[in-house]
Amino acid sequence: MYTELATMYAKYKPKMLMDFIKMNIQKLNIPKLINACERHYHWEHAVFLYTHYDEYDQAANTMMAGDLSAAVPWILHF
């Protein structure tokens, strides 16, 4: 249920998405939400989810393939 709500935020209310992800990260199906974020071009959110899923290579690939603004939060995370 949390994953579907996050998917709806990605589609209709992207400004609320990051706060929702941070509050409910343990309850989300991360691979499904990553797919939704990439589908709606939310690169920063996808990178954040990849790092929490311990997929650092995919996070780096997403930064290179998507918008470079996604790189800043990932770099500041470390």
PDB file with SEQRES, HELIX, SHEET and CRYST1 records, atoms N, CA, C and O in Angstrom:
SEQRES   1 A   78  MET TYR THR GLU LEU ALA THR MET TYR ALA LYS TYR LYS          
SEQRES   2 A   78  PRO LYS MET LEU MET ASP PHE ILE LYS MET ASN ILE GLN          
SEQRES   3 A   78  LYS LEU ASN ILE PRO LYS LEU ILE ASN ALA CYS GLU ARG          
SEQRES   4 A   78  HIS TYR HIS TRP GLU HIS ALA VAL PHE LEU TYR THR HIS          
SEQRES   5 A   78  TYR ASP GLU TYR ASP GLN ALA ALA ASN THR MET MET ALA          
SEQRES   6 A   78  GLY ASP LEU SER ALA ALA VAL PRO TRP ILE LEU HIS PHE          
HELIX    1 AA1 TYR A    2  TYR A   12  1                                  11    
HELIX    2 AA2 PRO A   14  MET A   23  1                                  10    
HELIX    3 AA3 ILE A   25  LYS A   27  5                                   3    
HELIX    4 AA4 ILE A   30  ARG A   39  1                                  10    
HELIX    5 AA5 TRP A   43  HIS A   52  1                                  10    
HELIX    6 AA6 TYR A   56  ALA A   65  1                                  10    
HELIX    7 AA7 LEU A   68  ALA A   70  5                                   3    
HELIX    8 AA8 ALA A   71  HIS A   77  1                                   7    
CRYST1    1.000    1.000    1.000  90.00  90.00  90.00 P 1           1          
ATOM      1  N   MET A   1       0.813  -1.179   0.000  1.00  0.00           N  
ATOM      2  CA  MET A   1       0.000   0.000   0.000  1.00  0.00           C  
ATOM      3  C   MET A   1       0.874   1.268   0.000  1.00  0.00           C  
ATOM      4  O   MET A   1       0.568   2.237  -0.694  1.00  0.00           O  
ATOM      5  N   TYR A   2       1.952   1.249   0.778  1.00  0.00           N  
ATOM      6  CA  TYR A   2       2.849   2.401   0.817  1.00  0.00           C  
ATOM      7  C   TYR A   2       3.531   2.610  -0.533  1.00  0.00           C  
ATOM      8  O   TYR A   2       3.729   3.743  -0.972  1.00  0.00           O  
ATOM      9  N   THR A   3       3.880   1.518  -1.176  1.00  0.00           N  
ATOM     10  CA  THR A   3       4.547   1.620  -2.470  1.00  0.00           C  
ATOM     11  C   THR A   3       3.614   2.218  -3.516  1.00  0.00           C  
ATOM     12  O   THR A   3       4.030   3.055  -4.317  1.00  0.00           O  
ATOM     13  N   GLU A   4       2.374   1.796  -3.510  1.00  0.00           N  
ATOM     14  CA  GLU A   4       1.411   2.337  -4.478  1.00  0.00           C  
ATOM     15  C   GLU A   4       1.150   3.816  -4.234  1.00  0.00           C  
ATOM     16  O   GLU A   4       1.002   4.588  -5.182  1.00  0.00           O  
ATOM     17  N   LEU A   5       1.092   4.213  -2.969  1.00  0.00           N  
ATOM     18  CA  LEU A   5       0.912   5.631  -2.666  1.00  0.00           C  
ATOM     19  C   LEU A   5       2.122   6.433  -3.134  1.00  0.00           C  
ATOM     20  O   LEU A   5       1.972   7.529  -3.675  1.00  0.00           O  
ATOM     21  N   ALA A   6       3.311   5.894  -2.928  1.00  0.00           N  
ATOM     22  CA  ALA A   6       4.521   6.575  -3.401  1.00  0.00           C  
ATOM     23  C   ALA A   6       4.527   6.674  -4.923  1.00  0.00           C  
ATOM     24  O   ALA A   6       4.974   7.679  -5.477  1.00  0.00           O  
ATOM     25  N   THR A   7       4.039   5.649  -5.595  1.00  0.00           N  
ATOM     26  CA  THR A   7       3.940   5.682  -7.055  1.00  0.00           C  
ATOM     27  C   THR A   7       2.981   6.784  -7.513  1.00  0.00           C  
ATOM     28  O   THR A   7       3.237   7.468  -8.504  1.00  0.00           O  
ATOM     29  N   MET A   8       1.894   6.944  -6.793  1.00  0.00           N  
ATOM     30  CA  MET A   8       0.954   8.023  -7.120  1.00  0.00           C  
ATOM     31  C   MET A   8       1.580   9.397  -6.858  1.00  0.00           C  
ATOM     32  O   MET A   8       1.365  10.335  -7.626  1.00  0.00           O  
ATOM     33  N   TYR A   9       2.348   9.512  -5.781  1.00  0.00           N  
ATOM     34  CA  TYR A   9       3.062  10.768  -5.532  1.00  0.00           C  
ATOM     35  C   TYR A   9       4.035  11.053  -6.673  1.00  0.00           C  
ATOM     36  O   TYR A   9       4.163  12.198  -7.107  1.00  0.00           O  
ATOM     37  N   ALA A  10       4.717  10.026  -7.158  1.00  0.00           N  
ATOM     38  CA  ALA A  10       5.661  10.216  -8.260  1.00  0.00           C  
ATOM     39  C   ALA A  10       4.950  10.732  -9.507  1.00  0.00           C  
ATOM     40  O   ALA A  10       5.500  11.532 -10.264  1.00  0.00           O  
ATOM     41  N   LYS A  11       3.748  10.275  -9.705  1.00  0.00           N  
ATOM     42  CA  LYS A  11       3.016  10.665 -10.907  1.00  0.00           C  
ATOM     43  C   LYS A  11       2.302  12.009 -10.757  1.00  0.00           C  
ATOM     44  O   LYS A  11       2.313  12.822 -11.682  1.00  0.00           O  
ATOM     45  N   TYR A  12       1.679  12.249  -9.593  1.00  0.00           N  
ATOM     46  CA  TYR A  12       0.808  13.411  -9.457  1.00  0.00           C  
ATOM     47  C   TYR A  12       1.315  14.504  -8.514  1.00  0.00           C  
ATOM     48  O   TYR A  12       1.008  15.677  -8.727  1.00  0.00           O  
ATOM     49  N   LYS A  13       2.079  14.154  -7.483  1.00  0.00           N  
ATOM     50  CA  LYS A  13       2.549  15.138  -6.490  1.00  0.00           C  
ATOM     51  C   LYS A  13       4.029  14.914  -6.198  1.00  0.00           C  
ATOM     52  O   LYS A  13       4.379  14.514  -5.088  1.00  0.00           O  
ATOM     53  N   PRO A  14       4.899  15.162  -7.163  1.00  0.00           N  
ATOM     54  CA  PRO A  14       6.321  14.841  -6.973  1.00  0.00           C  
ATOM     55  C   PRO A  14       7.003  15.639  -5.866  1.00  0.00           C  
ATOM     56  O   PRO A  14       8.026  15.202  -5.338  1.00  0.00           O  
ATOM     57  N   LYS A  15       6.461  16.788  -5.507  1.00  0.00           N  
ATOM     58  CA  LYS A  15       7.089  17.570  -4.434  1.00  0.00           C  
ATOM     59  C   LYS A  15       6.948  16.891  -3.074  1.00  0.00           C  
ATOM     60  O   LYS A  15       7.745  17.146  -2.170  1.00  0.00           O  
ATOM     61  N   MET A  16       5.956  16.041  -2.922  1.00  0.00           N  
ATOM     62  CA  MET A  16       5.741  15.346  -1.653  1.00  0.00           C  
ATOM     63  C   MET A  16       6.458  13.997  -1.599  1.00  0.00           C  
ATOM     64  O   MET A  16       6.508  13.363  -0.545  1.00  0.00           O  
ATOM     65  N   LEU A  17       7.005  13.563  -2.715  1.00  0.00           N  
ATOM     66  CA  LEU A  17       7.549  12.215  -2.816  1.00  0.00           C  
ATOM     67  C   LEU A  17       8.748  11.972  -1.909  1.00  0.00           C  
ATOM     68  O   LEU A  17       8.776  10.964  -1.203  1.00  0.00           O  
ATOM     69  N   MET A  18       9.736  12.855  -1.903  1.00  0.00           N  
ATOM     70  CA  MET A  18      10.953  12.611  -1.126  1.00  0.00           C  
ATOM     71  C   MET A  18      10.657  12.532   0.368  1.00  0.00           C  
ATOM     72  O   MET A  18      11.207  11.674   1.059  1.00  0.00           O  
ATOM     73  N   ASP A  19       9.808  13.402   0.871  1.00  0.00           N  
ATOM     74  CA  ASP A  19       9.455  13.344   2.292  1.00  0.00           C  
ATOM     75  C   ASP A  19       8.759  12.031   2.621  1.00  0.00           C  
ATOM     76  O   ASP A  19       9.021  11.428   3.662  1.00  0.00           O  
ATOM     77  N   PHE A  20       7.875  11.590   1.736  1.00  0.00           N  
ATOM     78  CA  PHE A  20       7.176  10.330   1.956  1.00  0.00           C  
ATOM     79  C   PHE A  20       8.147   9.151   1.939  1.00  0.00           C  
ATOM     80  O   PHE A  20       8.035   8.240   2.759  1.00  0.00           O  
ATOM     81  N   ILE A  21       9.091   9.168   1.016  1.00  0.00           N  
ATOM     82  CA  ILE A  21      10.081   8.093   0.939  1.00  0.00           C  
ATOM     83  C   ILE A  21      10.910   8.045   2.213  1.00  0.00           C  
ATOM     84  O   ILE A  21      11.119   6.971   2.778  1.00  0.00           O  
ATOM     85  N   LYS A  22      11.384   9.198   2.668  1.00  0.00           N  
ATOM     86  CA  LYS A  22      12.223   9.235   3.868  1.00  0.00           C  
ATOM     87  C   LYS A  22      11.474   8.755   5.105  1.00  0.00           C  
ATOM     88  O   LYS A  22      12.068   8.113   5.972  1.00  0.00           O  
ATOM     89  N   MET A  23      10.187   9.051   5.202  1.00  0.00           N  
ATOM     90  CA  MET A  23       9.409   8.633   6.368  1.00  0.00           C  
ATOM     91  C   MET A  23       9.059   7.150   6.338  1.00  0.00           C  
ATOM     92  O   MET A  23       8.867   6.543   7.392  1.00  0.00           O  
ATOM     93  N   ASN A  24       8.975   6.558   5.155  1.00  0.00           N  
ATOM     94  CA  ASN A  24       8.469   5.190   5.028  1.00  0.00           C  
ATOM     95  C   ASN A  24       9.422   4.262   4.287  1.00  0.00           C  
ATOM     96  O   ASN A  24       8.973   3.301   3.663  1.00  0.00           O  
ATOM     97  N   ILE A  25      10.711   4.520   4.338  1.00  0.00           N  
ATOM     98  CA  ILE A  25      11.677   3.758   3.539  1.00  0.00           C  
ATOM     99  C   ILE A  25      11.643   2.260   3.856  1.00  0.00           C  
ATOM    100  O   ILE A  25      11.858   1.439   2.964  1.00  0.00           O  
ATOM    101  N   GLN A  26      11.380   1.901   5.093  1.00  0.00           N  
ATOM    102  CA  GLN A  26      11.378   0.487   5.483  1.00  0.00           C  
ATOM    103  C   GLN A  26      10.139  -0.256   4.974  1.00  0.00           C  
ATOM    104  O   GLN A  26      10.147  -1.484   4.891  1.00  0.00           O  
ATOM    105  N   LYS A  27       9.096   0.466   4.640  1.00  0.00           N  
ATOM    106  CA  LYS A  27       7.828  -0.147   4.246  1.00  0.00           C  
ATOM    107  C   LYS A  27       7.634  -0.220   2.737  1.00  0.00           C  
ATOM    108  O   LYS A  27       6.623  -0.742   2.267  1.00  0.00           O  
ATOM    109  N   LEU A  28       8.585   0.294   1.982  1.00  0.00           N  
ATOM    110  CA  LEU A  28       8.429   0.405   0.535  1.00  0.00           C  
ATOM    111  C   LEU A  28       9.051  -0.772  -0.202  1.00  0.00           C  
ATOM    112  O   LEU A  28      10.044  -1.350   0.242  1.00  0.00           O  
ATOM    113  N   ASN A  29       8.456  -1.110  -1.322  1.00  0.00           N  
ATOM    114  CA  ASN A  29       9.055  -2.045  -2.264  1.00  0.00           C  
ATOM    115  C   ASN A  29       9.956  -1.194  -3.162  1.00  0.00           C  
ATOM    116  O   ASN A  29       9.501  -0.604  -4.142  1.00  0.00           O  
ATOM    117  N   ILE A  30      11.229  -1.146  -2.811  1.00  0.00           N  
ATOM    118  CA  ILE A  30      12.148  -0.205  -3.440  1.00  0.00           C  
ATOM    119  C   ILE A  30      12.312  -0.446  -4.945  1.00  0.00           C  
ATOM    120  O   ILE A  30      12.269   0.523  -5.702  1.00  0.00           O  
ATOM    121  N   PRO A  31      12.495  -1.677  -5.417  1.00  0.00           N  
ATOM    122  CA  PRO A  31      12.641  -1.852  -6.880  1.00  0.00           C  
ATOM    123  C   PRO A  31      11.439  -1.343  -7.680  1.00  0.00           C  
ATOM    124  O   PRO A  31      11.609  -0.747  -8.743  1.00  0.00           O  
ATOM    125  N   LYS A  32      10.247  -1.574  -7.178  1.00  0.00           N  
ATOM    126  CA  LYS A  32       9.053  -1.098  -7.878  1.00  0.00           C  
ATOM    127  C   LYS A  32       8.994   0.429  -7.887  1.00  0.00           C  
ATOM    128  O   LYS A  32       8.608   1.035  -8.887  1.00  0.00           O  
ATOM    129  N   LEU A  33       9.374   1.043  -6.778  1.00  0.00           N  
ATOM    130  CA  LEU A  33       9.348   2.501  -6.702  1.00  0.00           C  
ATOM    131  C   LEU A  33      10.455   3.128  -7.547  1.00  0.00           C  
ATOM    132  O   LEU A  33      10.262   4.199  -8.123  1.00  0.00           O  
ATOM    133  N   ILE A  34      11.607   2.472  -7.625  1.00  0.00           N  
ATOM    134  CA  ILE A  34      12.677   2.956  -8.505  1.00  0.00           C  
ATOM    135  C   ILE A  34      12.181   2.993  -9.946  1.00  0.00           C  
ATOM    136  O   ILE A  34      12.428   3.956 -10.671  1.00  0.00           O  
ATOM    137  N   ASN A  35      11.492   1.956 -10.347  1.00  0.00           N  
ATOM    138  CA  ASN A  35      10.939   1.901 -11.702  1.00  0.00           C  
ATOM    139  C   ASN A  35       9.982   3.069 -11.945  1.00  0.00           C  
ATOM    140  O   ASN A  35      10.026   3.699 -13.002  1.00  0.00           O  
ATOM    141  N   ALA A  36       9.126   3.356 -10.975  1.00  0.00           N  
ATOM    142  CA  ALA A  36       8.184   4.472 -11.122  1.00  0.00           C  
ATOM    143  C   ALA A  36       8.918   5.808 -11.179  1.00  0.00           C  
ATOM    144  O   ALA A  36       8.553   6.682 -11.965  1.00  0.00           O  
ATOM    145  N   CYS A  37       9.940   5.970 -10.360  1.00  0.00           N  
ATOM    146  CA  CYS A  37      10.697   7.227 -10.359  1.00  0.00           C  
ATOM    147  C   CYS A  37      11.405   7.441 -11.689  1.00  0.00           C  
ATOM    148  O   CYS A  37      11.421   8.553 -12.217  1.00  0.00           O  
ATOM    149  N   GLU A  38      11.986   6.384 -12.228  1.00  0.00           N  
ATOM    150  CA  GLU A  38      12.660   6.511 -13.517  1.00  0.00           C  
ATOM    151  C   GLU A  38      11.657   6.759 -14.643  1.00  0.00           C  
ATOM    152  O   GLU A  38      11.946   7.506 -15.577  1.00  0.00           O  
ATOM    153  N   ARG A  39      10.499   6.146 -14.559  1.00  0.00           N  
ATOM    154  CA  ARG A  39       9.468   6.334 -15.578  1.00  0.00           C  
ATOM    155  C   ARG A  39       8.993   7.787 -15.634  1.00  0.00           C  
ATOM    156  O   ARG A  39       8.651   8.297 -16.701  1.00  0.00           O  
ATOM    157  N   HIS A  40       8.976   8.450 -14.468  1.00  0.00           N  
ATOM    158  CA  HIS A  40       8.509   9.836 -14.397  1.00  0.00           C  
ATOM    159  C   HIS A  40       9.660  10.828 -14.280  1.00  0.00           C  
ATOM    160  O   HIS A  40       9.445  11.992 -13.941  1.00  0.00           O  
ATOM    161  N   TYR A  41      10.872  10.377 -14.557  1.00  0.00           N  
ATOM    162  CA  TYR A  41      12.066  11.227 -14.623  1.00  0.00           C  
ATOM    163  C   TYR A  41      12.408  11.912 -13.298  1.00  0.00           C  
ATOM    164  O   TYR A  41      12.853  13.060 -13.287  1.00  0.00           O  
ATOM    165  N   HIS A  42      12.201  11.213 -12.194  1.00  0.00           N  
ATOM    166  CA  HIS A  42      12.594  11.725 -10.881  1.00  0.00           C  
ATOM    167  C   HIS A  42      13.947  11.099 -10.532  1.00  0.00           C  
ATOM    168  O   HIS A  42      14.028  10.178  -9.719  1.00  0.00           O  
ATOM    169  N   TRP A  43      14.998  11.614 -11.157  1.00  0.00           N  
ATOM    170  CA  TRP A  43      16.327  11.009 -11.032  1.00  0.00           C  
ATOM    171  C   TRP A  43      16.860  11.096  -9.607  1.00  0.00           C  
ATOM    172  O   TRP A  43      17.469  10.145  -9.116  1.00  0.00           O  
ATOM    173  N   GLU A  44      16.639  12.215  -8.944  1.00  0.00           N  
ATOM    174  CA  GLU A  44      17.142  12.382  -7.576  1.00  0.00           C  
ATOM    175  C   GLU A  44      16.528  11.341  -6.639  1.00  0.00           C  
ATOM    176  O   GLU A  44      17.217  10.787  -5.782  1.00  0.00           O  
ATOM    177  N   HIS A  45      15.257  11.084  -6.803  1.00  0.00           N  
ATOM    178  CA  HIS A  45      14.579  10.098  -5.969  1.00  0.00           C  
ATOM    179  C   HIS A  45      15.082   8.689  -6.283  1.00  0.00           C  
ATOM    180  O   HIS A  45      15.277   7.878  -5.377  1.00  0.00           O  
ATOM    181  N   ALA A  46      15.288   8.405  -7.550  1.00  0.00           N  
ATOM    182  CA  ALA A  46      15.784   7.085  -7.941  1.00  0.00           C  
ATOM    183  C   ALA A  46      17.174   6.834  -7.373  1.00  0.00           C  
ATOM    184  O   ALA A  46      17.456   5.735  -6.894  1.00  0.00           O  
ATOM    185  N   VAL A  47      18.039   7.833  -7.418  1.00  0.00           N  
ATOM    186  CA  VAL A  47      19.388   7.689  -6.864  1.00  0.00           C  
ATOM    187  C   VAL A  47      19.316   7.469  -5.359  1.00  0.00           C  
ATOM    188  O   VAL A  47      20.033   6.624  -4.822  1.00  0.00           O  
ATOM    189  N   PHE A  48      18.467   8.212  -4.680  1.00  0.00           N  
ATOM    190  CA  PHE A  48      18.288   8.044  -3.238  1.00  0.00           C  
ATOM    191  C   PHE A  48      17.845   6.619  -2.913  1.00  0.00           C  
ATOM    192  O   PHE A  48      18.359   6.003  -1.979  1.00  0.00           O  
ATOM    193  N   LEU A  49      16.896   6.100  -3.680  1.00  0.00           N  
ATOM    194  CA  LEU A  49      16.407   4.738  -3.449  1.00  0.00           C  
ATOM    195  C   LEU A  49      17.475   3.699  -3.759  1.00  0.00           C  
ATOM    196  O   LEU A  49      17.606   2.718  -3.027  1.00  0.00           O  
ATOM    197  N   TYR A  50      18.238   3.892  -4.825  1.00  0.00           N  
ATOM    198  CA  TYR A  50      19.319   2.960  -5.143  1.00  0.00           C  
ATOM    199  C   TYR A  50      20.335   2.895  -4.009  1.00  0.00           C  
ATOM    200  O   TYR A  50      20.810   1.809  -3.674  1.00  0.00           O  
ATOM    201  N   THR A  51      20.677   4.028  -3.415  1.00  0.00           N  
ATOM    202  CA  THR A  51      21.671   4.019  -2.338  1.00  0.00           C  
ATOM    203  C   THR A  51      21.130   3.311  -1.102  1.00  0.00           C  
ATOM    204  O   THR A  51      21.889   2.644  -0.399  1.00  0.00           O  
ATOM    205  N   HIS A  52      19.848   3.440  -0.824  1.00  0.00           N  
ATOM    206  CA  HIS A  52      19.269   2.725   0.314  1.00  0.00           C  
ATOM    207  C   HIS A  52      19.097   1.242   0.027  1.00  0.00           C  
ATOM    208  O   HIS A  52      18.966   0.443   0.954  1.00  0.00           O  
ATOM    209  N   TYR A  53      19.097   0.871  -1.227  1.00  0.00           N  
ATOM    210  CA  TYR A  53      18.995  -0.529  -1.637  1.00  0.00           C  
ATOM    211  C   TYR A  53      20.388  -1.131  -1.852  1.00  0.00           C  
ATOM    212  O   TYR A  53      20.514  -2.269  -2.305  1.00  0.00           O  
ATOM    213  N   ASP A  54      21.435  -0.361  -1.523  1.00  0.00           N  
ATOM    214  CA  ASP A  54      22.841  -0.760  -1.654  1.00  0.00           C  
ATOM    215  C   ASP A  54      23.223  -1.100  -3.093  1.00  0.00           C  
ATOM    216  O   ASP A  54      24.022  -2.007  -3.330  1.00  0.00           O  
ATOM    217  N   GLU A  55      22.667  -0.391  -4.023  1.00  0.00           N  
ATOM    218  CA  GLU A  55      22.989  -0.540  -5.445  1.00  0.00           C  
ATOM    219  C   GLU A  55      23.719   0.718  -5.904  1.00  0.00           C  
ATOM    220  O   GLU A  55      23.179   1.522  -6.665  1.00  0.00           O  
ATOM    221  N   TYR A  56      24.952   0.877  -5.432  1.00  0.00           N  
ATOM    222  CA  TYR A  56      25.700   2.096  -5.701  1.00  0.00           C  
ATOM    223  C   TYR A  56      26.091   2.221  -7.174  1.00  0.00           C  
ATOM    224  O   TYR A  56      26.163   3.330  -7.702  1.00  0.00           O  
ATOM    225  N   ASP A  57      26.343   1.101  -7.834  1.00  0.00           N  
ATOM    226  CA  ASP A  57      26.670   1.150  -9.263  1.00  0.00           C  
ATOM    227  C   ASP A  57      25.479   1.659 -10.077  1.00  0.00           C  
ATOM    228  O   ASP A  57      25.639   2.472 -10.987  1.00  0.00           O  
ATOM    229  N   GLN A  58      24.294   1.176  -9.741  1.00  0.00           N  
ATOM    230  CA  GLN A  58      23.103   1.638 -10.446  1.00  0.00           C  
ATOM    231  C   GLN A  58      22.826   3.107 -10.154  1.00  0.00           C  
ATOM    232  O   GLN A  58      22.355   3.840 -11.023  1.00  0.00           O  
ATOM    233  N   ALA A  59      23.121   3.537  -8.923  1.00  0.00           N  
ATOM    234  CA  ALA A  59      22.955   4.958  -8.589  1.00  0.00           C  
ATOM    235  C   ALA A  59      23.878   5.811  -9.454  1.00  0.00           C  
ATOM    236  O   ALA A  59      23.474   6.857  -9.961  1.00  0.00           O  
ATOM    237  N   ALA A  60      25.113   5.360  -9.617  1.00  0.00           N  
ATOM    238  CA  ALA A  60      26.060   6.101 -10.451  1.00  0.00           C  
ATOM    239  C   ALA A  60      25.614   6.098 -11.913  1.00  0.00           C  
ATOM    240  O   ALA A  60      25.711   7.121 -12.590  1.00  0.00           O  
ATOM    241  N   ASN A  61      25.128   4.959 -12.401  1.00  0.00           N  
ATOM    242  CA  ASN A  61      24.635   4.891 -13.780  1.00  0.00           C  
ATOM    243  C   ASN A  61      23.442   5.819 -13.991  1.00  0.00           C  
ATOM    244  O   ASN A  61      23.321   6.453 -15.039  1.00  0.00           O  
ATOM    245  N   THR A  62      22.574   5.897 -13.006  1.00  0.00           N  
ATOM    246  CA  THR A  62      21.413   6.777 -13.104  1.00  0.00           C  
ATOM    247  C   THR A  62      21.843   8.231 -13.148  1.00  0.00           C  
ATOM    248  O   THR A  62      21.270   9.031 -13.887  1.00  0.00           O  
ATOM    249  N   MET A  63      22.851   8.577 -12.358  1.00  0.00           N  
ATOM    250  CA  MET A  63      23.346   9.954 -12.377  1.00  0.00           C  
ATOM    251  C   MET A  63      23.930  10.302 -13.736  1.00  0.00           C  
ATOM    252  O   MET A  63      23.759  11.420 -14.222  1.00  0.00           O  
ATOM    253  N   MET A  64      24.619   9.347 -14.348  1.00  0.00           N  
ATOM    254  CA  MET A  64      25.228   9.611 -15.650  1.00  0.00           C  
ATOM    255  C   MET A  64      24.186   9.643 -16.766  1.00  0.00           C  
ATOM    256  O   MET A  64      24.304  10.432 -17.704  1.00  0.00           O  
ATOM    257  N   ALA A  65      23.171   8.792 -16.668  1.00  0.00           N  
ATOM    258  CA  ALA A  65      22.164   8.713 -17.724  1.00  0.00           C  
ATOM    259  C   ALA A  65      21.090   9.779 -17.588  1.00  0.00           C  
ATOM    260  O   ALA A  65      20.547  10.249 -18.588  1.00  0.00           O  
ATOM    261  N   GLY A  66      20.784  10.159 -16.365  1.00  0.00           N  
ATOM    262  CA  GLY A  66      19.709  11.119 -16.131  1.00  0.00           C  
ATOM    263  C   GLY A  66      20.235  12.523 -15.966  1.00  0.00           C  
ATOM    264  O   GLY A  66      21.274  12.891 -16.514  1.00  0.00           O  
ATOM    265  N   ASP A  67      19.513  13.281 -15.218  1.00  0.00           N  
ATOM    266  CA  ASP A  67      19.857  14.673 -14.955  1.00  0.00           C  
ATOM    267  C   ASP A  67      21.012  14.726 -13.960  1.00  0.00           C  
ATOM    268  O   ASP A  67      21.021  13.982 -12.980  1.00  0.00           O  
ATOM    269  N   LEU A  68      21.977  15.593 -14.204  1.00  0.00           N  
ATOM    270  CA  LEU A  68      23.134  15.691 -13.313  1.00  0.00           C  
ATOM    271  C   LEU A  68      22.781  16.268 -11.952  1.00  0.00           C  
ATOM    272  O   LEU A  68      23.579  16.143 -11.023  1.00  0.00           O  
ATOM    273  N   SER A  69      21.639  16.886 -11.797  1.00  0.00           N  
ATOM    274  CA  SER A  69      21.247  17.396 -10.482  1.00  0.00           C  
ATOM    275  C   SER A  69      21.003  16.256  -9.504  1.00  0.00           C  
ATOM    276  O   SER A  69      20.970  16.476  -8.293  1.00  0.00           O  
ATOM    277  N   ALA A  70      20.832  15.040 -10.016  1.00  0.00           N  
ATOM    278  CA  ALA A  70      20.667  13.887  -9.133  1.00  0.00           C  
ATOM    279  C   ALA A  70      21.965  13.530  -8.438  1.00  0.00           C  
ATOM    280  O   ALA A  70      21.945  12.833  -7.423  1.00  0.00           O  
ATOM    281  N   ALA A  71      23.079  13.983  -8.952  1.00  0.00           N  
ATOM    282  CA  ALA A  71      24.374  13.641  -8.367  1.00  0.00           C  
ATOM    283  C   ALA A  71      24.623  14.366  -7.057  1.00  0.00           C  
ATOM    284  O   ALA A  71      25.288  13.820  -6.177  1.00  0.00           O  
ATOM    285  N   VAL A  72      24.122  15.550  -6.904  1.00  0.00           N  
ATOM    286  CA  VAL A  72      24.435  16.357  -5.719  1.00  0.00           C  
ATOM    287  C   VAL A  72      23.965  15.700  -4.425  1.00  0.00           C  
ATOM    288  O   VAL A  72      24.776  15.591  -3.505  1.00  0.00           O  
ATOM    289  N   PRO A  73      22.710  15.253  -4.284  1.00  0.00           N  
ATOM    290  CA  PRO A  73      22.318  14.632  -3.011  1.00  0.00           C  
ATOM    291  C   PRO A  73      23.081  13.344  -2.732  1.00  0.00           C  
ATOM    292  O   PRO A  73      23.370  13.033  -1.577  1.00  0.00           O  
ATOM    293  N   TRP A  74      23.410  12.592  -3.780  1.00  0.00           N  
ATOM    294  CA  TRP A  74      24.128  11.339  -3.572  1.00  0.00           C  
ATOM    295  C   TRP A  74      25.533  11.608  -3.070  1.00  0.00           C  
ATOM    296  O   TRP A  74      26.016  10.902  -2.185  1.00  0.00           O  
ATOM    297  N   ILE A  75      26.192  12.604  -3.611  1.00  0.00           N  
ATOM    298  CA  ILE A  75      27.541  12.952  -3.180  1.00  0.00           C  
ATOM    299  C   ILE A  75      27.509  13.491  -1.758  1.00  0.00           C  
ATOM    300  O   ILE A  75      28.387  13.169  -0.958  1.00  0.00           O  
ATOM    301  N   LEU A  76      26.524  14.298  -1.433  1.00  0.00           N  
ATOM    302  CA  LEU A  76      26.422  14.860  -0.091  1.00  0.00           C  
ATOM    303  C   LEU A  76      26.024  13.816   0.941  1.00  0.00           C  
ATOM    304  O   LEU A  76      26.206  14.032   2.139  1.00  0.00           O  
ATOM    305  N   HIS A  77      25.480  12.682   0.490  1.00  0.00           N  
ATOM    306  CA  HIS A  77      25.069  11.600   1.397  1.00  0.00           C  
ATOM    307  C   HIS A  77      26.279  10.984   2.092  1.00  0.00           C  
ATOM    308  O   HIS A  77      26.148  10.452   3.194  1.00  0.00           O  
ATOM    309  N   PHE A  78      27.457  11.047   1.467  1.00  0.00           N  
ATOM    310  CA  PHE A  78      28.649  10.412   2.032  1.00  0.00           C  
ATOM    311  C   PHE A  78      29.535  11.377   2.678  1.00  0.00           C  
ATOM    312  O   PHE A  78      30.583  10.998   3.203  1.00  0.00           O  
TER     313      PHE A  78                                                      
END                                                                             
